[in-house]
């Protein structure tokens, strides 16, 4: 016996429902003359609203003394032309020598620093430096901490009473 796939059943039902809705919509709605008129009215209103929003935005930019998008585009093109003219007038750039070593996490670990170390250091057999353990603060047990707090708390009122 073959088991039914629930997703396949759902897909078939959804496809059938979509086909029926499309058939009803295309026969009834699009065939009526009112549909074309309403669609035309909707497109006209949409275009009109877009035009109104654009004019309001242009007015706002003028009041705030901000450049519009087209003015910014023209300005960018003018700057590009000036940069191109400067590139033509200036002599070609030579590739800059490595003024700085490449960035690393540790200072002086670049190729230049390694070359300088090997040139400056005398040739000896490598020796290993002793590994130092980090110094840790003494760990206090929670009971010791609590006793220290209690002794400080009881000492303060007694000191105040005596003074």
Steps between C-alpha positions, in 0.01 A plus 500: 500500500642837397490783755357835400734796491324785686695767312401350165133501603534863610666595171226337294227674700674838476551461124132416449386794714729738312373378162134553605569851637685598183216371279236691699708817507579498131141426394315736730727788590711558194219451254294783650542850353513655849819311583700670224368841606586442866844371410560810287380723785732323746801547267415869448469563874827317567688707240344822633601419859853424385518838322364684808752328729787588267397867485459514881843344546658750258331787688627363832855470363481860377377625840771311688760612245596138424602374157267265318606158377551624144713791625713259701537276195611800290745607771650150520544495121673842511736382777578187298586714195730724708675194647550355152653829379734504802607143427587606144703801619692334783796272433433131549544381854776259584403211722578603854761295680389324814533793737339311783525132580179305457265531795522213745385442852852518640711807423821433314409154377494599132740375233718810535527454877586132457771587248639768734507254793686234302752755371560656844496185710818290526462144383466278808321183573143582594423478868159470649383761745356364825123507514374715783171414663263791546471632853158431644332668791436273798159343490292562810242248599140631520490433876811712553345784298178484701692504831704799387182690411339416835805606697513833312127555548517434877813709546349816351207550742726430799751756378225757459356433846840543663573824318 
